[in-house]
Amino acid sequence: MTQPPTADTVHAAGTAARLSEGIYSFPQAAAIVGRRSLATREQLRRWLAVIIAPTGGPHSIETVSFPDLVSLETVRRFRDQGTSLQKVRKVLDALHNAEPEVARPLAHRSFFTDGVSVWADVVGRTEELVGRNRRQLALRDAVRTFADEIRFVNGAAAAWDISPWVGIDPVVCFGAPTVRGTRIPVKTILANLADATEREVADWYELSVSQVRGVAEFAN
C-alpha cells in the first residue's frame, strides 16, 4: 500500500520546485542587476522593497524570484533614466489597480505592450502621474530594448536574454546565467578560462571562440 508523503518529503519537494523555478539570494540578484549600474546594494534593496513590499522592510528580503529579478532590472533602467522612486511607486500602484491579478506587473507582457509604450495598458493614467517631459522618449527606448530581451509565456516573463551570449532561464541550471542556447553555466566557462585559452575552452564545451569571448566580456 502506498504511504502518504511525510511532511519532510512535501517540504523537500516544495523546495526543489522553487529552486527549479529560479530563486536567487539577494547578493546573487544584486550581482546580476547591478553589473551595469552604479547603484549600490543598499539602493537595489530599496528598489526591490518597492516591488515586493516586505513587511519587515528592505533588509528582511533574503530571496528573489525570477519575476522579482526582471522587475528589479526594469526599475534600474527607469532610475538610470532619472525617474524618481516616488514615480515608480505611483506607476506600480496604477498597474496593480489596472490588473490586480498580476502579481509582478513589471515582469508581465502587458507592461511592454507594443514595445514602445512605457506604461502598457494604463498609458493615459500613468502619463499623467509621471508627467510629459523629454525623458519620456528615453524611458520608452529603455523599456522597448528590455522587452526585446525578455521571452514571455502566457504573459509572464519566462526567460531573459541578458546579453547576446548569455541567458537566464529559471528552469535551466536553477536560473543561473548560462551560455545562450546551452545548459553551460557562465561560472563554469569563467573558471576554465582562468587556466586555459579561449580556443581550448571552446573546444572542450563545443562552443565557438566568439561565444566564450562574449561570456568573458559579459562577466567583466
C-alpha positions as semicolon CSV with decimal commas, in nm:
position;residue;x (nm);y (nm);z (nm)
1;M;0,000;0,000;0,000
2;T;0,136;0,342;-0,094
3;Q;0,220;0,553;0,206
4;P;0,123;0,921;0,209
5;P;0,414;1,161;0,182
6;T;0,562;1,283;0,507
7;A;0,591;1,650;0,596
8;D;0,964;1,634;0,527
9;T;0,901;1,487;0,182
10;V;0,648;1,756;0,097
11;H;0,884;2,028;0,218
12;A;1,173;1,886;0,016
13;A;0,959;1,865;-0,297
14;G;0,842;2,221;-0,249
15;T;1,196;2,343;-0,205
16;A;1,310;2,159;-0,518
17;A;1,022;2,308;-0,716
18;R;1,115;2,658;-0,602
19;L;1,478;2,605;-0,689
20;S;1,388;2,476;-1,034
21;E;1,197;2,799;-1,094
22;G;1,496;3,018;-1,018
23;I;1,528;3,152;-0,666
24;Y;1,814;3,391;-0,605
25;S;1,973;3,517;-0,288
26;F;1,977;3,894;-0,267
27;P;2,356;3,907;-0,334
28;Q;2,305;3,693;-0,648
29;A;2,026;3,919;-0,773
30;A;2,229;4,231;-0,695
31;A;2,526;4,094;-0,889
32;I;2,307;4,032;-1,196
33;V;2,115;4,361;-1,195
34;G;2,396;4,575;-1,060
35;R;2,658;4,471;-1,314
36;R;2,572;4,760;-1,548
37;S;2,478;5,014;-1,285
38;L;2,645;5,247;-1,038
39;A;2,370;5,166;-0,788
40;T;2,483;5,038;-0,451
41;R;2,342;4,722;-0,298
42;E;2,160;4,940;-0,047
43;Q;1,987;5,123;-0,332
44;L;1,899;4,794;-0,500
45;R;1,743;4,676;-0,173
46;R;1,528;4,987;-0,155
47;W;1,416;4,944;-0,515
48;L;1,335;4,579;-0,454
49;A;1,131;4,673;-0,148
50;V;0,910;4,890;-0,371
51;I;0,840;4,581;-0,584
52;I;0,796;4,323;-0,308
53;A;0,670;4,545;-0,022
54;P;0,816;4,321;0,253
55;T;0,656;4,357;0,596
56;G;0,998;4,365;0,762
57;G;1,148;4,636;0,543
58;P;1,421;4,618;0,277
59;H;1,669;4,428;0,493
60;S;1,421;4,145;0,551
61;I;1,450;4,044;0,182
62;E;1,660;3,728;0,159
63;T;1,540;3,561;-0,161
64;V;1,437;3,697;-0,500
65;S;1,219;3,518;-0,756
66;F;1,274;3,540;-1,131
67;P;0,978;3,782;-1,176
68;D;1,126;3,993;-0,896
69;L;1,462;3,990;-1,075
70;V;1,306;4,110;-1,402
71;S;1,107;4,375;-1,215
72;L;1,421;4,498;-1,040
73;E;1,600;4,532;-1,374
74;T;1,305;4,734;-1,505
75;V;1,323;4,969;-1,207
76;R;1,700;5,000;-1,253
77;R;1,652;5,114;-1,611
78;F;1,394;5,371;-1,505
79;R;1,620;5,502;-1,229
80;D;1,915;5,521;-1,469
81;Q;1,698;5,744;-1,690
82;G;1,622;5,974;-1,398
83;T;1,277;5,850;-1,294
84;S;1,227;5,907;-0,923
85;L;1,143;5,616;-0,696
86;Q;0,826;5,800;-0,596
87;K;0,709;5,796;-0,958
88;V;0,797;5,428;-0,988
89;R;0,574;5,362;-0,686
90;K;0,288;5,559;-0,845
91;V;0,320;5,365;-1,169
92;L;0,323;5,034;-0,981
93;D;0,009;5,138;-0,792
94;A;-0,162;5,224;-1,121
95;L;-0,059;4,893;-1,276
96;H;-0,181;4,695;-0,974
97;N;-0,514;4,877;-0,986
98;A;-0,549;4,810;-1,358
99;E;-0,457;4,440;-1,334
100;P;-0,488;4,328;-0,971
101;E;-0,447;3,964;-1,072
102;V;-0,090;4,028;-1,195
103;A;0,146;3,998;-0,900
104;R;0,451;4,144;-1,075
105;P;0,330;4,381;-1,349
106;L;0,684;4,495;-1,435
107;A;0,758;4,137;-1,539
108;H;0,439;4,091;-1,743
109;R;0,386;4,123;-2,117
110;S;0,110;4,382;-2,073
111;F;0,367;4,623;-1,934
112;F;0,564;4,601;-2,258
113;T;0,263;4,636;-2,492
114;D;0,369;4,736;-2,844
115;G;0,729;4,754;-2,725
116;V;0,720;5,135;-2,709
117;S;0,452;5,220;-2,454
118;V;0,619;5,274;-2,119
119;W;0,315;5,217;-1,911
120;A;0,127;4,949;-2,111
121;D;-0,248;4,923;-2,059
122;V;-0,269;5,228;-1,832
123;V;-0,081;5,477;-2,051
124;G;-0,338;5,751;-2,008
125;R;-0,342;5,741;-1,630
126;T;0,029;5,694;-1,578
127;E;0,130;5,955;-1,833
128;E;-0,049;6,199;-1,606
129;L;0,123;6,054;-1,300
130;V;0,470;6,055;-1,448
131;G;0,437;6,375;-1,647
132;R;0,522;6,456;-2,005
133;N;0,885;6,557;-2,042
134;R;1,186;6,498;-2,259
135;R;1,281;6,186;-2,065
136;Q;0,969;6,004;-2,186
137;L;1,132;5,905;-2,516
138;A;1,442;5,779;-2,335
139;L;1,222;5,582;-2,096
140;R;1,031;5,427;-2,384
141;D;1,354;5,330;-2,554
142;A;1,479;5,169;-2,233
143;V;1,162;4,963;-2,196
144;R;1,148;4,867;-2,563
145;T;1,508;4,746;-2,550
146;F;1,437;4,541;-2,240
147;A;1,122;4,395;-2,395
148;D;1,335;4,260;-2,678
149;E;1,548;4,073;-2,422
150;I;1,256;3,901;-2,246
151;R;1,075;3,587;-2,356
152;F;0,719;3,556;-2,231
153;V;0,499;3,252;-2,168
154;N;0,129;3,311;-2,101
155;G;0,204;3,677;-2,048
156;A;0,467;3,630;-1,779
157;A;0,842;3,675;-1,819
158;A;0,987;3,326;-1,865
159;A;1,348;3,389;-1,969
160;W;1,589;3,677;-2,011
161;D;1,848;3,703;-2,289
162;I;2,069;3,923;-2,078
163;S;2,337;3,959;-2,347
164;P;2,397;3,826;-2,700
165;W;2,594;3,543;-2,539
166;V;2,427;3,489;-2,201
167;G;2,076;3,390;-2,100
168;I;1,883;3,339;-1,777
169;D;1,607;3,079;-1,771
170;P;1,460;2,997;-1,428
171;V;1,416;2,630;-1,523
172;V;1,772;2,586;-1,654
173;C;2,058;2,542;-1,404
174;F;1,838;2,680;-1,125
175;G;1,820;3,015;-1,302
176;A;2,195;3,077;-1,308
177;P;2,331;3,270;-1,610
178;T;2,424;3,024;-1,886
179;V;2,575;3,037;-2,233
180;R;2,275;3,118;-2,452
181;G;2,123;2,812;-2,616
182;T;2,304;2,573;-2,381
183;R;2,292;2,449;-2,023
184;I;2,653;2,551;-1,956
185;P;2,679;2,789;-1,659
186;V;2,872;3,109;-1,715
187;K;3,070;3,043;-1,399
188;T;3,196;2,715;-1,550
189;I;3,335;2,896;-1,855
190;L;3,497;3,162;-1,639
191;A;3,656;2,905;-1,409
192;N;3,811;2,727;-1,706
193;L;3,935;3,050;-1,861
194;A;4,149;3,104;-1,553
195;D;4,371;2,814;-1,668
196;A;4,309;2,775;-2,040
197;T;4,281;2,972;-2,363
198;E;3,954;3,074;-2,525
199;R;4,014;2,819;-2,801
200;E;4,073;2,537;-2,553
201;V;3,760;2,618;-2,354
202;A;3,558;2,648;-2,674
203;D;3,675;2,304;-2,787
204;W;3,603;2,143;-2,450
205;Y;3,241;2,265;-2,445
206;E;3,174;2,258;-2,821
207;L;3,131;2,633;-2,835
208;S;3,268;2,895;-3,070
209;V;3,552;3,119;-2,962
210;S;3,311;3,410;-3,006
211;Q;3,074;3,256;-2,751
212;V;3,350;3,205;-2,497
213;R;3,483;3,556;-2,553
214;G;3,133;3,701;-2,526
215;V;3,076;3,527;-2,194
216;A;3,407;3,662;-2,062
217;E;3,318;4,014;-2,174
218;F;2,976;3,984;-2,011
219;A;3,137;3,892;-1,680
220;N;3,373;4,189;-1,698
